[in-house]
């Protein structure tokens, strides 16, 4: 199985062969990422969506001072 860099190189070559050589490197990278999603990014994206849904439903979270105080206590920070 080819590694990710080799697969990406092939992907770029295919784009050029199709006449898509006017795409910017960023455009090609965006296409690659659309077709090869990173599971870690999917998890983060889902967490953000859930937080936005909560916010839209009226949940404003916790004040930063409260979070900071609890975080510092939990981790023994001053």
ChimeraX attribute file (.defattr): number of C-alpha atoms within 10 A of each C-alpha:
attribute: neighborCount
match mode: 1-to-1
recipient: residues
	/A:1	5
	/A:2	8
	/A:3	7
	/A:4	10
	/A:5	9
	/A:6	11
	/A:7	13
	/A:8	16
	/A:9	10
	/A:10	13
	/A:11	16
	/A:12	19
	/A:13	13
	/A:14	13
	/A:15	15
	/A:16	13
	/A:17	10
	/A:18	9
	/A:19	9
	/A:20	13
	/A:21	14
	/A:22	10
	/A:23	12
	/A:24	10
	/A:25	11
	/A:26	9
	/A:27	11
	/A:28	18
	/A:29	15
	/A:30	12
	/A:31	14
	/A:32	15
	/A:33	11
	/A:34	10
	/A:35	9
	/A:36	11
	/A:37	10
	/A:38	10
	/A:39	9
	/A:40	9
	/A:41	10
	/A:42	11
	/A:43	11
	/A:44	11
	/A:45	12
	/A:46	12
	/A:47	12
	/A:48	12
	/A:49	12
	/A:50	12
	/A:51	15
	/A:52	14
	/A:53	12
	/A:54	13
	/A:55	12
	/A:56	10
	/A:57	9
	/A:58	9
	/A:59	11
	/A:60	11
	/A:61	10
	/A:62	9
	/A:63	8
	/A:64	9
	/A:65	9
	/A:66	9
	/A:67	12
	/A:68	12
	/A:69	12
	/A:70	13
	/A:71	12
	/A:72	11
	/A:73	11
	/A:74	9
	/A:75	8
	/A:76	8
	/A:77	9
	/A:78	6
